[in-house]
């Protein structure tokens, strides 16, 4: 059934290749299955007893190839409503061979005369052939693109299909009539050759059997020709299957002859707990049923001592997704708000890191028509799950969470105390309050009475703000020229060191920020802070240093995505003048500037804030762009990578990437 490779002198002359699906799957495997390189990822690994968050190495494409076949079985159970579902997997880590069988209805074995092939053969060997293209019928299933199973066959060195099912498998009507029992359909496949670069599909063997059982069994060995890196730990395969079993306790899942033990709930199966901190979110309009399990003290000794993971319609979401990102976005802020009374009583204010330290968020989701970042399905991308998750994260949920989990709350405040070094912090705060009461000599303060509407613009040096001052709205804009260089505060804990920096002291006094005390927005002198700097590397460095300083001591200023506090203020980059008319291009749209379209206009590239005229600043303050800086969960780690003096090698590697 294979076809000989065709050649073309025209294609060869122009160095053009024409690949069939089989060739493309083997050459560009990453497009369908993910990376073929060894990949290290922080993952929660579930064993027969317990779990462990650790860094683990594997080849992503291998796990996807395996998972595509079990996804077909799991989708069959869901669609068919299989009674007492059984999924059996045999896996040999040495040669990457799998045997996967289920007791579903069996892939249809009917002969398709229009294409001279059996339907099951089409499904397993032809890309873009499947039953999951109608999203309205994808209720709780994972299949999506009609690629997975056929791609796995293409990248295997050999495979065998066995199906038990009733049907009409013969080519003639007469051969099919008169028998409505079970057939055993078997077919073998092997990889092609250089001369015949297509999947070698052998003729099937079909016979009638005296049996009632139905189901599909697929055995395959992933090809060494495709996969040079062959790292897929059995422990990871077991962990994924245990997660699936925990979410489907009615399923019997067997790995290498041993049934995976489950209890009636995921928390009992995976965490050995009868009751856990959790939030269940439902939205019937999209068939969304999602449970977030909050597991304290689960992550230790990692680069990031916070972990999120889960499964979506039985697919492992190693990279999370919109549902988990939304949960994380509002979780720490909600807990912090619920702890305000306790924080006032203890005279300590937990930040995001105090709350998230050691925490794992594990999620089990089922929904209709899930969408993913790619064919590897490691990250959910549906935006329609954001609203129901956000809506479920009510003040009542957080109040109940902290009320019923006193031990966890105590751990949060223990971390807070250790972070702030409270004994010294009291003395530091007294020192800071005293020094910050003094007038800021260079501050050109805003005069408006509604301070939440006022904006403080900071820039380096007097020359940078001279014309800015003349262009400002005095009721709204305050302007502060900074004295001296901005200090890198990474590793700095003492308030005295901050007080020795004129620039940082002026910023704190102008805004009313006190080290060791939470920044309460309603008590600040300004509602927003604009960092103004030249559009060059020095200017970017100044902005990063200011962000680093503020995040180090007041990370809460970066936690509210609805009302950000810190912005990077953009000034004109290209100034066009013609008579009394002026036009401007800024950093965000400078690529749109075409000199040919502005003939007759004088074009000037702004070399820095000090070169801008009053009219330039007036346009910037009226029409300019201010880019909000908020914490997406990785801001702290990024700033540490940039400014930690002990991470020079990490910085170099990051910059090279």
N, C-alpha and C positions, 0 to 999 in steps of 0.2 A: 504493500500500500504506500510505499515511499516513492518520491519522485526524484529523478536525477537532477543535480544542480545545473542550472542553465547559466551560460556565459554570454556576455555581450561586449563586442569590441568597442561600441560607442560608450558604454558605461565605464569600461576600463580606461579608455582614452581620457575621460574627464574625472577619473578617480572617484566614481560614484558607485555605491553599493545599494542593491535592492534586496532587503531582507524579508523573509517571511516571519510569521509570528514566532515560530520555534527558534529561529536564529536570533531574533531580537530579544526574546526572553532570556536566552543564554548569554548574550553579549551585554545587554543592558538590564541585567537582573535587578539592579538597584531601583529601577523605575517601578518595578512590580512588587518586590519583596523587601526592599530596604538594603542597607549596607552589607557588603560581603567582608568587610574588615572586622577585626576583633574590636569589640566595643565594651567599654567599662561604664557601668551605670549604677547609681544608687538605687537599690531595690529592696523591697521587703520579701524575704524568702520564707515560705511556710514549709515546715518539715512535718514529719509524722507527729512530733510533739513540739508545740511552740512555734515561734517565729523569730526572725532576726533581720534587722535592717543593716545591709552591708553593701559594699561595692563588689559587683560581680562582673566577670567578663563573659561575653558570648558574642556570636555573630548574628545580628538581627535578622538577616535574610533567612537563616536556618529556622528560627523560631516561627517566622511568618509562613514559610513553606509547610511546616508541620501543622500550624494552626489553621491554615486554609482548609485542610481536609477535615479536621475535627469540627470546624465551623459548619461545614455541610451537614454533618451528622446532627449537631445541636440545632441547626435550623430545621432539619427534618423532624426532630422530636417536637419542636414548637409548632410547626405548620400542621403536622399530622395528628397532634395530640396523642402521641404514642403512649400506650399503657405500659407501665413498668419499664421505662427506657434503660437500655444497657449500652454503655460505650466502653469498648475494650481497646487498649493501646499496648502494643509491644514496641519497645525502643531499644536499639543497640547503639550506644554512644560511640563505639569504636568505628563502625562503618556508616553511621548515620542512616540506618535502615529503620523503617517504621512499618507496622501493620496496624491498621485502624478499622474496627468493625463496629457496626451498630445494628440494632434490631428494629429499625424503622421500616417503612414500606418498601425500601429498595429503590434505587434510581430507575426510572422507567426504561424498560428494555425493548420497547416497540421499535420495529424497523421503520425508517422514514424513507419511503421510495423516492421522494423528490430529490433527496441528497445521497441516496444509495449508502446509507449508514444507519447504525442503530442510535437511538436517542441518547442512551447512556454514554456512548462513545463520543457523540457530539459534545455533550455537556462537559466531559472530562478532557477533551483534547482540543476543542475550538474556543478561542478567546471570544469574549463578548457574547457568549451563549449561556443563558441562565434564566432564573425565574424571579429575580429580585429587582427588576428594572422599574416596576410599578411601585412607587413609594407608598401609595395608599394601601398596599397589601403587605408592607414590611412591618408587621406588628411583632416587636420583640425579637426580630431576627438580626443577624449581623451581615449576611451577604449583601453586596451592593452593586458591584461592577461587572460580574460575570467573567472574572479573570482568574481568581485565586486557584481553583482546583486545576484548571488547564495549565497554568503557569508551573505549578508544582510538578505536573507530569512532564512538562518540557525540560525542567532542570534536573530530572532524575535519570540515573543511568539505566534503571530498569524498574518496571512496575507491573502489578497484576491486579485485575479487577474481578471481583466475584460478587454476583447479585443473586438473591433469591426473591423472586417476585412473579406474580401472574402478569400476563400481557400478550402481545402479538409480535413475537420476535422474528418470525419467519418471513421470507420475502413474498410468499404467495398466500392468497386468501385461503386456499384449500388446506395448506399446511397448518394454518392457525385455527381453523374451524374445528369444533368438536372437542376442544380441550380448554377448560377454564381453571386448571390447577396451577401449581407452582413450577416455574422453570429455574434451573440453575444456569446462569449465564457467566462464563469466564472468558477473560481476554487478557492478553499479555502485550506489553509495550517495552520498547527499549530505545535508547538514544540513537540518533542518526550518525552518519559518518561524514567525512569531508566530501565524498562523492555524492552521498544522499543526505543532505542536511535538513532532514525533517524527522519528526517523531515516527519511529517504526511501529505502526499499529498492526498487529497481527490479527488474523481472522478469529472471530470468537468461537467458542465451543458452547453449544446450547443443547440442553437435554432436560427432559421432564423428570421431576423427582416427586416421590411420595413423602411430602413433608408439609407442615403448616407454617413453618417459620419463614419470615421475610427479613430482608436487611441487605446491607452493603458492606463489603470488606475491600479495603484498598491497601495494598502493600507496595512500598516504594523505597528505593535507596537513592539518596541525593548524590548527584554526580560529582566525583573528584575533578572532572574537567571544568565544572562550573564553580565549585566551591573549593578553592585552595586552602582557605582557612576553615577549619572544621570543628569549631569550639561551640558545643551546645551541651551544657551540663545536664545530666539526668535530674539533678536537684531542682533546676529551673523548670524543667518539664513537669515534675511532680508538683511543684508549687503552683503553677498555672492550673493544673488539673484539680488541685485541692480547692483553689479559689472558685473554679466552676462548680465543683461538687457542693461547696458551701452555699452557693447561690441557688442551687437546684437540688435540695436534699432528697427529692424523690428519684433522682437519677442514680443509677449504679455505675460508677466509673472505676475501671480496673486498669492498673498500670503494671505491666510485666507480671501478670498473674495474681496481683494482690489488690484487693478492693481498697479504695481510699475511704477511710472511715469518716463519717459525717454525723453531725447532730442536727437538730431541727432548725437551728438558726445560724447565720454566719458568725455571730459573736461567740457562740459556743464552739463551733467547729474551728475557727481560726484563732481565737484568742482565749478559749477556755473560760469565758466569762458568761455568767447568767444575765448580767445587766451591765451596760456600758453607757458612757456619755454618747449620745447620738442625736441626729436630726433626720426625720423622714420627710421628704418633699414629694408631693404628688400633684400632677396636672393632667387630668383625664383628657383634655383636648389634644394632647400630643402623646398620650399613653406613657407619661413620664412618672416613674416610681424610683426614687433615688434615696438611699440611706447613707448618711455621712457618719462614720464611727470616729470618735475622738479618743485617741490612745496616748495618754501621757507616758513619759519616760521610756519611749519606744526607740529613740534614736540617740546613740552615744558614739563619740569618737569619729564622727564624720566631718567632712569639710562644712557641710550644712546640717546642723542638728535639727532639721525639720524635714518631714517627708510626706508626700501625697502620692497615692496610688489607688488603683481600683480596677473594676471591670465594668464594661458597658456591653450589655447583651452578650455576656460571656467572653468578650475580647479583652485582653489585658491592656489597660490604659496606663502604660509605663510613663507616659508624658502628660498624664492628667487630661485637661480639657477645659472648656468654657465653664462647666458646672463646678469643677474643683477650683478653678481660678476665681470664680465669683465667691465661692465659700471662703476661700482664704482672704480675699479682698476685704470682706466685711467681718470676718471672725474676730481678729485681734481688736479692732475698733469696738465691736459689740461687747467683748469681754471687758475691755478697759472701761467702758461706760458703766457696765454693771458693777464694777469694782470701785467706783468713785467714792462711795461712802466708806468702804473699808480702807481705801487708800488714804482718805483724810484722817481716819482714826489712827492708822499706823504711821502717818506722816511719810508715806512713800508712794510714788506713782509708777506703776509698772509700765513698761513700753512694749512694743511689739516683740522684741527679742525675748523679754522676760516671759511673755505669754507663750511664745512659740517654741522656746527651747525644749528639745527632747520630744516634741509632739509629732505624732503621725496622724494624718487624716486618711482613713481608708474608706473607699466608697464602693457601693454596689448599685448599679443603675440598670434598669430596663426601660426601653422607650421605643416608640415607633420611628422608623426611618432615620436612624442615626447617620450623621455625616462625620467623616474623619479627615485628618490632615493629609492622608495619602492612603495608598493601598495597604500599607502595613498596619493601619488602624490603631496607632498607639496614642492618639490624642483626639478627643471629641471636639468638633468645631461648631455644632449647632448653637446658634445664638438664641433660639427660642427657649433654651433651658435657663437663661440668665434670670429672667423675671421671676419665675416660680421659686428659684433658690433664694434670690434676694428677698422676696416677699415672706418666705418662711423664717428668715432670720430676724425675728421680732425682738423687741426689748424684753418681752415676757420669756422668750426662749433663753436669752442670756441671763436674766435674773434667776430663772429656775436652775440653769446650769451651774452658776456659782454658789447658789444656795445648797444644792445637793452634793456638791463635790468640794467639801472643806479642805480635804487633804491636798488636793490639787491647787486650790487657792493659796494654801500655806506655802507650797513649793514655789509658786509664782512670786510671792513676797520675799521668800528667802533669796531667790535670784535677784530680785530688785535690790535688796539690802546689800548683797555682795557686789552688785554692779555699781551702786552709788557710793559704797563705802560710807555708810550713813554717819558714822562717828565723826569723820573728817568733813563730811558734806555740810553738817550744821555750821561748823566754823567757817567753811568756805562761803556758805550762803550769807552769813553775817558780813563777811568781808566784801562780798559782791554787792550786797545792798548798799553798803556804805559808799563804796567807790562809784556805783552807778547812779547815785543821787546827784552827783555833780553834773553841771550843765555841759552839754556837748558843744564845744566851741565852734566847730565847723558846720554844725547842722543848720540847714535852712528848713525850718519846720513848716509843715502844712498848717493852715489856720482853721480848717474846717472842724466843726464840733462833733460830727459823726465820724469817729476815728476808724470805724470798720470800712468806710468808703475811701479812706486815705491810703495813698501808696507811697512808700519810701523807695526812692531810686538811689542806689549806691554806685559809685564809680571811683576809679583810682586816680587821685590827684585833683588839684584845683582846676588845671587847664581843661580837664575832661568835662567839667560841669559848668563852666562859666556861661556859655551860651544856652545850655540846658536850663539854667536858673531863670534866664530871661524869657524862655518859651513856656515855662510851666504854668499850670493852673494853681495859683497859690493856695486855694482852699483844699485842693485835692492832693497835690504833689509835694512831698518833702524830699530834699536832696541832701545827700551826705557824701562829700569827698573823703576818701579813706586816706589815713595817714600811715605811710610805711607799707611794707609788704604784708600780705596775708599769711598767717601762720598755719603750717600743717599740724593739725591737732591730733593726728593719729598717734595713739599711745599716750596722749595727755589726759590726765585725770584731775589734776589740781586746778582750782579756780585761780590761784595766784598766778599761774603761768598765763592764763587768759588775760588777767588784769595787766600783765606786763606788755601786752600787745595793744598799741593805741588803736589799730584798726578794729580788732575784735571788741575791745572795750566800748568804742564808739557805736558799733552795731548793736551791742547788747543794751546800752543806755538809750539809744534812739528808739528801739522797739519795745523796751521794757522786758528783756529776757534775763532770767537769773539762773545760773548753772545749778543743777540739782533740783530745780523746781519745774514741774510740768508747765509748758506754755499754754495758757488758757486764752484762746483767741479773743474773747470778749474783753480781756483785761490788757491787751496789747495796745500800744500807741498807734499802730498801723494795721490795716486789714490785709495788706499785701506788701511783698518785698520784690522789687525789680532789680536784678543784677545787670548793670550796664557795663559792657566791656568792648574793647576793640574786636573786630572780626579777624583776629589772627590767633596764632597758637598761644601767645602770652595772655590774650584776652580770655581765651577758653580756659586756660589754667587758673586765672583769677576766679572765674565763675565756679569752677570745680572746687577750689579751695574753700570758697564761701559755703557751698552746698555741704561739703565735708564737715565744716565747723558746725553748721546748724543741725545736720543729721546726727552728729556725734552726741550732742547734748540735748537736742529737742526733736527726736524723730517723729513725734506726734505732729509736727508742722507739715509732714509729708504724707500723712495717712488719709486725708479727706479728699478723694478724687472729685467730689462734687463742688468743693470750694477750696481749691489749692491756695497755698500761701506764698510759696517761692516761685518766681518766674525768672527766666532769662530774657531780657529786653533787647529787641533787635532794632538797630538804627539803620539809616540808609547806607547802602553799599555802593550803588551807582547813582550819581546825581546828574540830572539832565536839565539844562537851562537854555531858555530862548526868550530873550527880552525879559519880561516880568513873569513869565511862566516857568514853572518847575515841575519836574516829574521825578519819581524815585523808583529804584529797584532795591529790594531788600535781600538778605541772605537766602531766604526761603524761595524767592522767585528769580534770582539773578540769572539762572540758566535760560530764562525766557528773553533776556536782553539780546537784541540783535542790532548792532551798530548801523546796519544798512537801513533799518527802519527809522532811524533818528538822525538822518543827514540834516545839517543846518542847526543842530542842537549842540551845545557845548556839553561834553560828557566828562565827568570827574569821578574818579574812584576815591571814595572816602578812605583815608589812610588811618583814621582813628577818631575817637570821640572829640579830641581837641581840634580837629579840622572842620567840624560841622558848624554851620551858621545857625543863628536863631531860627530862621525859617525852616531849616532842615529838621531841627528838633521839634518844632511845632507840628510838622507833618508826622514825625515819628510818634509823638505823644497822642496824636489824633488818629492816625491810620496805621501805625506800626503793629508789629506782631510781638506778643509776649508768650513765650513757651513755658507752660507749667511743668514744674518738676515734682513728681509724686513717686511714692514708693510702690513699685509693682511686686515687691517681695524680694527683689534682688539688688536694690539700691545699696544696702549696707555692705553686701559682699563685693559689689563692684567698686565702691569707694575704698574698701580695705585693700583690694587688689591694686588700686592706683596709688594709694598713699602709704601703705604699710612699708616701712623701710626694710623689713626683713623678707619681703617677697619680690626682690628684684628679678629672680629667675622666672617666677610665675608671670611677672609683668612682661618680660622679654618674650616668653612663649605666647602670651596673649596677643601682643602686638604683631608677632610674626604671622599669627593666624588671620 
